[in-house]
Amino acid sequence: MAVAAGTATSLKLMGLIALSDLPRKDSISLISELKTLGVRTVMVTGDAPATAAIVAHAVGLDGAVCPPGAIPDGVKPEDFAVFASILPEGKFDLVKAFQKNGHTVGMCGDGANDAPALRQAQMGIAVSTATDVAKSAAGIVLTQAGLGGIVAAVKEGRITFQRILTYTLNSVLKKIVQVLLLAIGLVMTGHAVLTPMLMVIVMITGDFLAMALTTDRVRPSPVPNSWQVGRITIAGVTLGGCFLAFCVAVLAVGKFEMQFGIEALRTLSVVAIVYGSQATIYALRGRRHLWGLRPTVWLVASSVADILIISTLAIRGIAMAPLPAPVLACEFGAAIIFGLILDGVKIPVFARLGIS
C-alpha cells in the first residue's frame, strides 16, 4: 500500500506499507495429516498465481500451478497443486471435473461465491467464519477455526464406515447360517432344527451384540473407503460358509456321535449359533487379527450377557430341551477354536477382495 501526502495536485510519496495474510501455524501439519490419510489437497483461489504459489508453498502444497483461464478438460487433482485466478463459476466447474474423473470431492470455503461449489461437492465444508450463504450450502460446518475439523471429520467418517462394514458382514453371515442350517438340518434329522421360539431367542441375543458394535473401538482405514457391495457380499458369503460349516459340524457330532434326539439337537443348534455369533463378531470387528484392538466394555458386557442367557436356558431346559453343562463347555471351546480359525481365514479373504 502506497502512502502519499500533500495537496490533490502535488502529492508526494511518503513510503510503502507491506501487508500479508499469513497462513495459520497448524495448516502445514493438518495438510500433511490429510495426505497420510490418502486425501489429496489442492488450493483453489481467485488470487494471482504468484501470490497463490507463495501461500501454497508455505503450507506444504508444492506442485504445479494451473495456468490462468478455463479449467482444462479431464483435469485431475494430481495434475496441479494450485488453481489460481479462479472465478466463482470456475470453482464449481473444477469440482464437477474432479467428480467426472471418479473422485469424491470435499470443498472447503467461506464466502458466498463458494456456495455453488460447496453444494456440488460430495462434502461441502464451510469454515467457522463463513458467511450464512456458504454455511447453508455446505453439508459440514466447522465450529472452530482452522482445518482441524476436516481431519476429525475424515477420521470419524472412516470409523463409522468400519462399524457399518462389520455390521453388514455380520448380517450377511447370520442370514446365510439361519437359512441354510434349517435346510441342512432338515436333511440330516428329518425335522426343523430351529423352532420359531428358538429363532426369537437367536434374534434377541444377537441384537444385544449388534447394538454394542456401535460403541466398539475400530481403526480408521488408512485410505479412503467406498461401498463395493459385490466384494462385501462375496466376503460375507465366504465367511458365512465357514460359520455354517461350524454349525453343521456341531449338529453332526450331536446326531451321529452323541446320538441326541431332535429336541436336544435343537438346543445344540441354537447354542452353536449364539456361541458362533460371538466368535464371528470378535473375528470380524477388525480388518486385522482380533487381538490387535481391545474391545469396549459394552461389547464385552453384551457378549457375557448373551452367553449367560443362552447357557442358562440350555442348562435349565427353559424354552428348549436341557443339555449337560460339560456339553455346553465343549461347544463353547469349539466356538473359541472356530473364532481363531475364522480370524485367520478373513485376512487373505479381505486382502484378495480389497476390503480394508
Sine and cosine of phi, psi and omega as CSV:
sin_phi,cos_phi,sin_psi,cos_psi,sin_omega,cos_omega
0.00,0.00,0.79,-0.61,0.01,-1.00
-1.00,0.01,0.67,-0.74,0.03,-1.00
-0.90,-0.43,0.81,-0.58,-0.01,-1.00
-0.79,-0.61,0.39,-0.92,0.02,-1.00
-0.68,-0.73,0.45,-0.89,0.02,-1.00
0.78,-0.63,-0.16,-0.99,0.01,-1.00
-0.99,0.15,0.10,-1.00,-0.04,-1.00
-0.90,0.43,-0.44,0.90,-0.04,-1.00
-0.99,-0.15,-0.22,0.98,-0.03,-1.00
-0.63,-0.77,0.94,0.35,0.03,-1.00
-0.99,0.17,0.60,-0.80,0.03,-1.00
-0.85,-0.52,0.79,-0.61,0.00,-1.00
-0.92,0.40,0.83,-0.56,-0.02,-1.00
-0.99,-0.12,-0.49,0.87,-0.01,-1.00
0.26,-0.97,-0.03,-1.00,0.00,-1.00
-0.84,-0.54,0.61,-0.79,0.06,-1.00
-0.91,-0.41,0.86,-0.52,0.01,-1.00
-1.00,0.02,0.75,-0.66,0.01,-1.00
-0.89,-0.45,0.61,-0.79,0.06,-1.00
-0.53,-0.85,0.59,-0.80,0.06,-1.00
-0.93,-0.36,1.00,-0.06,-0.12,-0.99
-0.95,0.32,0.61,-0.79,0.09,-1.00
-0.90,0.43,0.39,-0.92,0.08,-1.00
-0.89,0.45,0.53,-0.85,-0.06,-1.00
-0.91,0.41,-0.45,0.89,-0.04,-1.00
-1.00,0.02,0.02,1.00,-0.06,-1.00
-0.90,0.44,-0.66,0.76,-0.04,-1.00
-0.88,0.47,-0.75,0.66,-0.05,-1.00
-0.92,0.39,-0.61,0.80,-0.02,-1.00
-0.94,0.34,-0.66,0.75,0.04,-1.00
-0.91,0.41,-0.62,0.78,0.06,-1.00
-0.89,0.45,-0.63,0.78,0.01,-1.00
-0.93,0.37,-0.62,0.79,0.07,-1.00
-0.88,0.48,-0.60,0.80,0.02,-1.00
-0.90,0.43,-0.66,0.75,0.03,-1.00
-0.91,0.41,-0.40,0.92,0.04,-1.00
-1.00,0.06,0.08,1.00,0.02,-1.00
0.99,0.12,0.28,0.96,-0.01,-1.00
-0.97,-0.23,0.84,-0.54,0.02,-1.00
-1.00,-0.01,0.77,-0.64,-0.04,-1.00
-0.95,-0.31,0.74,-0.68,0.10,-1.00
-0.79,-0.61,0.46,-0.89,0.03,-1.00
-0.99,-0.14,0.75,-0.67,0.06,-1.00
-0.81,-0.59,0.89,-0.46,-0.12,-0.99
-0.54,-0.84,0.40,-0.92,0.09,-1.00
-1.00,0.04,-0.09,1.00,0.00,-1.00
-0.93,0.36,0.23,-0.97,0.02,-1.00
-0.91,0.42,0.48,-0.87,-0.02,-1.00
-0.83,0.56,-0.64,0.76,-0.03,-1.00
-0.90,0.44,-0.70,0.72,0.01,-1.00
-0.91,0.42,-0.71,0.70,-0.02,-1.00
-0.88,0.47,-0.63,0.78,-0.02,-1.00
-0.91,0.41,-0.61,0.79,0.01,-1.00
-0.91,0.41,-0.71,0.70,0.01,-1.00
-0.91,0.41,-0.66,0.75,0.00,-1.00
-0.87,0.49,-0.68,0.73,0.02,-1.00
-0.89,0.45,-0.59,0.81,-0.02,-1.00
-0.92,0.40,-0.46,0.89,-0.02,-1.00
-0.97,-0.23,0.14,0.99,0.08,-1.00
1.00,-0.04,0.24,0.97,0.04,-1.00
-0.99,-0.13,0.99,0.15,0.00,-1.00
-1.00,-0.09,0.82,-0.57,-0.01,-1.00
0.15,-0.99,-0.08,-1.00,-0.06,-1.00
-0.94,0.34,0.48,-0.88,0.08,-1.00
-0.97,-0.24,0.80,-0.60,-0.02,-1.00
-0.92,0.40,0.72,-0.69,0.02,-1.00
-0.88,0.48,0.58,-0.82,0.03,-1.00
-0.87,0.50,0.47,-0.88,0.01,-1.00
0.83,-0.56,-0.32,-0.95,-0.03,-1.00
-0.91,0.42,0.50,-0.87,0.04,-1.00
-0.90,0.43,0.81,-0.59,0.00,-1.00
-0.88,0.48,0.55,-0.83,0.05,-1.00
-0.92,0.39,0.67,-0.74,0.04,-1.00
0.93,0.36,0.39,0.92,-0.02,-1.00
-0.91,0.42,0.58,-0.81,0.00,-1.00
-0.83,-0.55,0.43,-0.90,-0.01,-1.00
-0.85,0.53,-0.53,0.85,-0.03,-1.00
-0.98,0.20,-0.13,0.99,-0.01,-1.00
-0.96,0.30,-0.64,0.77,-0.07,-1.00
-0.65,-0.76,0.53,-0.85,0.08,-1.00
-1.00,-0.08,-0.39,0.92,-0.07,-1.00
-0.71,-0.70,0.75,-0.67,0.13,-0.99
-0.88,-0.47,0.95,-0.30,-0.10,-1.00
-0.93,-0.38,0.24,-0.97,-0.04,-1.00
0.81,0.58,0.64,0.77,-0.04,-1.00
-1.00,-0.08,0.79,-0.61,0.08,-1.00
-0.98,0.19,0.28,-0.96,0.00,-1.00
-0.80,0.60,-0.67,0.74,0.01,-1.00
-0.93,0.36,-0.42,0.91,0.05,-1.00
-0.93,0.38,-0.58,0.81,0.06,-1.00
-0.89,0.46,-0.66,0.75,0.03,-1.00
-0.89,0.45,-0.71,0.70,0.00,-1.00
-0.90,0.43,-0.59,0.81,0.00,-1.00
-0.92,0.40,-0.67,0.74,0.04,-1.00
-0.87,0.49,-0.71,0.71,0.00,-1.00
-0.90,0.43,-0.60,0.80,0.01,-1.00
-0.91,0.42,-0.67,0.74,0.05,-1.00
-0.89,0.45,-0.69,0.73,0.00,-1.00
-0.90,0.43,-0.58,0.81,0.00,-1.00
-0.90,0.44,-0.48,0.88,0.03,-1.00
-1.00,0.05,0.17,0.98,0.10,-1.00
1.00,-0.01,0.20,0.98,-0.01,-1.00
-1.00,-0.01,0.55,-0.84,0.19,-0.98
-1.00,-0.01,0.86,-0.52,-0.20,-0.98
-0.94,-0.33,0.74,-0.67,0.19,-0.98
-0.93,-0.37,0.81,-0.59,-0.05,-1.00
-0.91,-0.41,0.81,-0.59,0.01,-1.00
-0.93,-0.36,0.79,-0.61,-0.03,-1.00
-0.46,-0.89,0.11,-0.99,-0.04,-1.00
-0.69,-0.73,-0.30,0.95,-0.11,-0.99
-0.96,-0.27,0.19,-0.98,0.03,-1.00
-0.89,0.45,-0.51,0.86,0.02,-1.00
-0.94,0.33,-0.23,0.97,0.06,-1.00
-1.00,0.03,-0.16,0.99,-0.13,-0.99
-0.84,0.54,-0.73,0.68,0.00,-1.00
-0.85,0.52,-0.67,0.75,0.01,-1.00
-0.94,0.35,-0.61,0.79,0.04,-1.00
-0.89,0.46,-0.63,0.78,0.00,-1.00
-0.94,0.33,-0.58,0.81,-0.05,-1.00
-0.96,0.28,-0.59,0.81,-0.07,-1.00
-0.91,0.42,0.50,-0.87,0.08,-1.00
-0.88,0.47,-0.56,0.83,0.04,-1.00
-0.77,-0.63,1.00,-0.06,0.09,-1.00
-0.99,0.12,0.82,-0.57,-0.10,-0.99
-0.85,-0.53,0.89,-0.45,0.05,-1.00
-0.99,-0.17,0.75,-0.66,0.01,-1.00
-0.95,0.30,0.18,-0.98,-0.11,-0.99
-0.89,0.45,-0.49,0.87,-0.03,-1.00
-0.99,-0.12,0.25,0.97,-0.06,-1.00
-0.93,0.36,0.35,-0.94,0.07,-1.00
-0.95,0.32,0.28,-0.96,0.00,-1.00
-0.89,0.47,-0.56,0.83,0.00,-1.00
-0.91,0.42,-0.69,0.72,0.01,-1.00
-0.91,0.42,-0.66,0.75,0.01,-1.00
-0.91,0.42,-0.59,0.81,0.01,-1.00
-0.93,0.37,-0.56,0.83,-0.03,-1.00
-0.98,0.19,-0.42,0.91,-0.08,-1.00
-0.99,0.15,0.40,-0.92,0.10,-1.00
-1.00,-0.04,-0.38,0.93,0.01,-1.00
-0.78,-0.63,0.75,-0.66,0.05,-1.00
-0.87,-0.49,0.88,-0.48,0.02,-1.00
-0.96,0.27,0.61,-0.79,-0.01,-1.00
-0.97,-0.22,-0.17,0.99,0.03,-1.00
-0.81,-0.58,0.45,-0.89,-0.02,-1.00
-0.92,0.39,0.46,-0.89,0.04,-1.00
1.00,-0.07,-0.07,-1.00,-0.05,-1.00
-0.98,-0.18,0.11,0.99,-0.02,-1.00
-0.85,0.52,-0.57,0.82,0.01,-1.00
-0.91,0.42,-0.51,0.86,0.02,-1.00
-0.93,0.38,-0.71,0.70,0.03,-1.00
-0.87,0.49,-0.70,0.72,0.01,-1.00
-0.89,0.45,-0.63,0.78,0.00,-1.00
-0.91,0.41,-0.65,0.76,0.02,-1.00
-0.89,0.45,-0.72,0.69,-0.02,-1.00
-0.91,0.42,-0.69,0.72,-0.02,-1.00
-0.91,0.42,-0.60,0.80,0.05,-1.00
-0.89,0.45,-0.63,0.77,-0.01,-1.00
-0.96,0.29,-0.54,0.84,0.09,-1.00
-0.90,0.43,-0.70,0.71,0.03,-1.00
-0.88,0.47,-0.65,0.76,0.03,-1.00
-0.86,0.51,-0.71,0.71,-0.02,-1.00
-0.90,0.43,-0.62,0.79,0.04,-1.00
-0.91,0.41,-0.68,0.73,0.03,-1.00
-0.91,0.41,-0.61,0.79,0.02,-1.00
-0.89,0.46,-0.70,0.72,0.04,-1.00
-0.88,0.47,-0.69,0.73,0.01,-1.00
-0.89,0.46,-0.66,0.75,-0.01,-1.00
-0.91,0.42,-0.73,0.68,0.03,-1.00
-0.87,0.50,-0.67,0.74,0.01,-1.00
-0.89,0.46,-0.64,0.77,0.01,-1.00
-0.91,0.41,-0.68,0.74,0.02,-1.00
-0.89,0.46,-0.68,0.73,0.03,-1.00
-0.83,0.55,-0.77,0.64,-0.09,-1.00
-0.90,0.43,-0.64,0.77,-0.01,-1.00
-0.90,0.44,-0.66,0.75,0.00,-1.00
-0.89,0.45,-0.73,0.69,-0.06,-1.00
-0.91,0.41,-0.75,0.67,-0.09,-1.00
-0.91,0.42,-0.60,0.80,-0.02,-1.00
-0.97,0.23,-0.78,0.63,-0.08,-1.00
-0.96,0.29,-0.51,0.86,0.04,-1.00
-0.90,0.43,-0.59,0.81,0.07,-1.00
-0.87,0.49,-0.70,0.72,-0.02,-1.00
-0.92,0.38,-0.73,0.68,-0.01,-1.00
-0.92,0.39,-0.65,0.76,0.04,-1.00
-0.89,0.46,-0.59,0.80,0.03,-1.00
-0.91,0.42,-0.62,0.79,0.03,-1.00
-0.94,0.35,-0.65,0.76,-0.07,-1.00
-0.96,0.29,-0.63,0.78,-0.14,-0.99
-0.93,-0.37,-0.32,0.95,-0.08,-1.00
0.99,0.15,0.10,1.00,-0.01,-1.00
-0.67,-0.74,0.29,-0.96,0.10,-0.99
-0.96,0.27,0.82,-0.57,-0.06,-1.00
-1.00,0.09,-0.11,0.99,0.07,-1.00
-0.76,-0.65,0.88,-0.48,0.07,-1.00
-1.00,0.08,0.26,-0.97,0.05,-1.00
-0.82,0.58,-0.63,0.78,0.01,-1.00
-0.90,0.43,-0.66,0.76,0.01,-1.00
-0.92,0.39,-0.57,0.82,0.05,-1.00
-0.90,0.43,-0.62,0.78,0.04,-1.00
-0.89,0.45,-0.67,0.74,0.02,-1.00
-0.89,0.46,-0.67,0.74,0.03,-1.00
-0.88,0.48,-0.69,0.72,-0.02,-1.00
-0.91,0.41,-0.66,0.75,-0.03,-1.00
-0.91,0.41,-0.74,0.67,0.00,-1.00
-0.91,0.41,-0.58,0.82,0.02,-1.00
-0.93,0.36,-0.53,0.85,-0.01,-1.00
-0.92,0.40,-0.58,0.82,0.04,-1.00
-0.83,0.55,-0.74,0.68,-0.06,-1.00
-0.94,0.33,-0.63,0.78,-0.01,-1.00
-0.90,0.44,-0.65,0.76,0.03,-1.00
-0.92,0.39,-0.57,0.82,0.00,-1.00
-0.93,0.36,-0.37,0.93,0.01,-1.00
-0.88,0.47,-0.43,0.90,-0.01,-1.00
-0.93,0.37,-0.28,0.96,0.00,-1.00
-0.97,-0.25,0.00,1.00,-0.14,-0.99
-0.96,0.29,0.46,-0.89,0.10,-1.00
-0.97,0.23,0.70,-0.71,0.06,-1.00
-0.67,-0.75,0.36,-0.93,0.08,-1.00
-1.00,-0.09,0.81,-0.58,0.12,-0.99
-0.91,0.41,0.67,-0.75,-0.05,-1.00
-0.92,0.40,0.52,-0.85,-0.04,-1.00
-0.96,0.27,-0.23,0.97,-0.01,-1.00
-0.76,-0.64,0.32,-0.95,0.03,-1.00
-0.86,0.52,0.54,-0.84,-0.01,-1.00
-0.97,-0.26,0.35,-0.93,0.14,-0.99
-0.54,-0.84,0.47,-0.88,-0.03,-1.00
-0.99,0.14,0.99,-0.15,0.09,-1.00
-0.99,-0.14,0.99,0.11,-0.18,-0.98
-0.87,0.50,-0.64,0.77,-0.01,-1.00
-0.87,0.49,-0.71,0.70,0.00,-1.00
-0.93,0.36,-0.63,0.78,0.03,-1.00
-0.90,0.44,-0.63,0.78,0.03,-1.00
-0.91,0.42,-0.68,0.74,0.02,-1.00
-0.88,0.48,-0.69,0.73,0.02,-1.00
-0.89,0.45,-0.68,0.73,0.01,-1.00
-0.90,0.45,-0.66,0.75,0.01,-1.00
-0.92,0.39,-0.66,0.75,-0.01,-1.00
-0.89,0.45,-0.76,0.65,-0.01,-1.00
-0.95,0.31,-0.51,0.86,0.09,-1.00
-0.91,0.42,-0.55,0.83,0.08,-1.00
-0.89,0.45,-0.58,0.82,0.05,-1.00
-0.92,0.39,-0.67,0.74,0.03,-1.00
-0.89,0.46,-0.66,0.75,0.03,-1.00
-0.89,0.45,-0.64,0.77,0.01,-1.00
-0.88,0.47,-0.63,0.78,0.03,-1.00
-0.89,0.46,-0.74,0.67,-0.03,-1.00
-0.91,0.42,-0.65,0.76,0.02,-1.00
-0.92,0.40,-0.62,0.79,0.02,-1.00
-0.90,0.44,-0.67,0.74,0.05,-1.00
-0.89,0.46,-0.69,0.72,0.01,-1.00
-0.89,0.45,-0.64,0.77,-0.01,-1.00
-0.92,0.40,-0.65,0.76,0.05,-1.00
-0.89,0.46,-0.69,0.73,0.02,-1.00
-0.91,0.42,-0.60,0.80,-0.05,-1.00
-0.98,0.22,-0.75,0.67,-0.18,-0.98
-0.99,-0.16,-0.47,0.88,0.00,-1.00
-1.00,-0.08,-0.72,0.69,-0.04,-1.00
-1.00,-0.04,-0.19,0.98,0.05,-1.00
0.85,0.53,0.66,0.75,0.03,-1.00
-0.95,0.30,0.49,-0.87,0.14,-0.99
-0.98,0.21,0.05,-1.00,-0.10,-1.00
-0.90,0.43,-0.59,0.81,-0.01,-1.00
-0.91,0.41,-0.69,0.72,0.04,-1.00
-0.92,0.39,-0.57,0.82,0.04,-1.00
-0.91,0.41,-0.57,0.82,0.05,-1.00
-0.90,0.43,-0.68,0.74,0.05,-1.00
-0.90,0.44,-0.68,0.73,0.02,-1.00
-0.86,0.51,-0.64,0.77,-0.04,-1.00
-0.94,0.35,-0.71,0.70,-0.04,-1.00
-0.92,0.39,-0.60,0.80,0.05,-1.00
-0.92,0.40,-0.63,0.78,0.03,-1.00
-0.88,0.48,-0.65,0.76,0.01,-1.00
-0.91,0.42,-0.71,0.70,-0.04,-1.00
-0.93,0.37,-0.74,0.67,0.04,-1.00
-0.88,0.47,-0.68,0.73,0.00,-1.00
-0.91,0.42,-0.56,0.83,0.05,-1.00
-0.89,0.45,-0.62,0.78,0.06,-1.00
-0.88,0.48,-0.70,0.72,-0.02,-1.00
-0.90,0.44,-0.68,0.74,-0.03,-1.00
-0.92,0.39,-0.61,0.79,0.01,-1.00
-0.87,0.50,-0.74,0.67,-0.04,-1.00
-0.94,0.33,-0.46,0.89,0.04,-1.00
-0.98,0.22,-0.54,0.84,-0.11,-0.99
-0.99,-0.14,-0.12,0.99,-0.10,-0.99
-0.93,0.38,-0.25,0.97,0.06,-1.00
-0.71,-0.71,0.31,-0.95,0.02,-1.00
-1.00,0.02,-0.10,1.00,0.09,-1.00
-0.93,-0.36,-0.23,-0.97,-0.03,-1.00
-0.91,0.41,0.51,-0.86,-0.16,-0.99
-0.91,0.41,-0.41,0.91,-0.05,-1.00
-1.00,0.08,0.05,1.00,-0.05,-1.00
-0.99,0.10,-0.19,0.98,-0.05,-1.00
-0.59,-0.81,0.83,-0.55,-0.07,-1.00
-0.96,0.29,0.76,-0.65,0.02,-1.00
-0.95,0.31,0.31,-0.95,0.02,-1.00
-0.98,0.20,0.26,-0.97,0.02,-1.00
-0.88,0.47,-0.63,0.77,-0.02,-1.00
-0.90,0.44,-0.63,0.77,0.01,-1.00
-0.92,0.40,-0.70,0.72,0.02,-1.00
-0.90,0.44,-0.67,0.74,0.01,-1.00
-0.89,0.46,-0.63,0.77,0.04,-1.00
-0.91,0.42,-0.64,0.77,0.04,-1.00
-0.89,0.45,-0.71,0.70,0.01,-1.00
-0.88,0.48,-0.68,0.73,0.00,-1.00
-0.89,0.46,-0.70,0.71,0.02,-1.00
-0.87,0.50,-0.72,0.70,-0.04,-1.00
-0.91,0.41,-0.66,0.75,0.02,-1.00
-0.90,0.43,-0.67,0.74,-0.02,-1.00
-0.88,0.47,-0.81,0.59,-0.08,-1.00
-0.93,0.36,-0.57,0.83,0.00,-1.00
-0.93,0.36,-0.65,0.76,0.02,-1.00
-0.90,0.43,-0.70,0.71,0.02,-1.00
-0.88,0.47,-0.63,0.78,-0.05,-1.00
-0.95,0.30,-0.65,0.76,-0.02,-1.00
-0.94,0.33,-0.66,0.75,-0.03,-1.00
-1.00,0.08,-0.16,0.99,0.02,-1.00
0.95,0.30,0.58,0.81,0.02,-1.00
-1.00,-0.03,0.87,-0.49,0.00,-1.00
0.92,0.39,0.16,0.99,0.02,-1.00
-0.26,-0.96,0.20,-0.98,0.03,-1.00
-0.95,0.30,0.60,-0.80,-0.02,-1.00
-0.96,0.29,0.50,-0.87,0.09,-1.00
-0.79,-0.61,0.57,-0.82,0.04,-1.00
-0.89,0.46,0.52,-0.85,0.01,-1.00
-0.86,0.51,-0.64,0.77,0.03,-1.00
-0.86,0.51,-0.57,0.82,0.03,-1.00
-0.91,0.42,-0.69,0.72,0.02,-1.00
-0.91,0.42,-0.60,0.80,0.02,-1.00
-0.90,0.43,-0.66,0.75,0.04,-1.00
-0.91,0.42,-0.64,0.77,0.02,-1.00
-0.91,0.41,-0.62,0.78,0.03,-1.00
-0.91,0.41,-0.67,0.74,0.06,-1.00
-0.89,0.45,-0.63,0.77,0.04,-1.00
-0.90,0.44,-0.59,0.81,0.03,-1.00
-0.91,0.41,-0.61,0.79,0.04,-1.00
-0.90,0.44,-0.71,0.70,0.03,-1.00
-0.89,0.47,-0.67,0.75,0.04,-1.00
-0.87,0.49,-0.67,0.75,0.01,-1.00
-0.87,0.49,-0.65,0.76,0.02,-1.00
-0.92,0.39,-0.63,0.77,0.05,-1.00
-0.91,0.42,-0.71,0.71,0.00,-1.00
-0.89,0.46,-0.59,0.81,0.03,-1.00
-0.89,0.46,-0.58,0.81,0.05,-1.00
-0.97,0.25,-0.53,0.84,-0.01,-1.00
-0.95,0.31,-0.59,0.80,-0.12,-0.99
-0.91,0.41,-0.51,0.86,-0.07,-1.00
-0.86,0.52,-0.82,0.57,0.02,-1.00
-0.92,0.38,-0.51,0.86,0.03,-1.00
-0.90,0.43,-0.75,0.66,0.02,-1.00
-0.90,0.44,-0.63,0.77,0.00,-1.00
-0.91,0.42,-0.66,0.75,0.00,-1.00
-0.91,0.43,-0.62,0.79,-0.06,-1.00
-1.00,-0.04,-0.03,1.00,0.03,-1.00
0.94,0.35,0.55,0.84,0.01,-1.00
-0.99,-0.13,0.88,-0.47,-0.05,-1.00
-0.72,-0.69,0.00,0.00,0.00,0.00
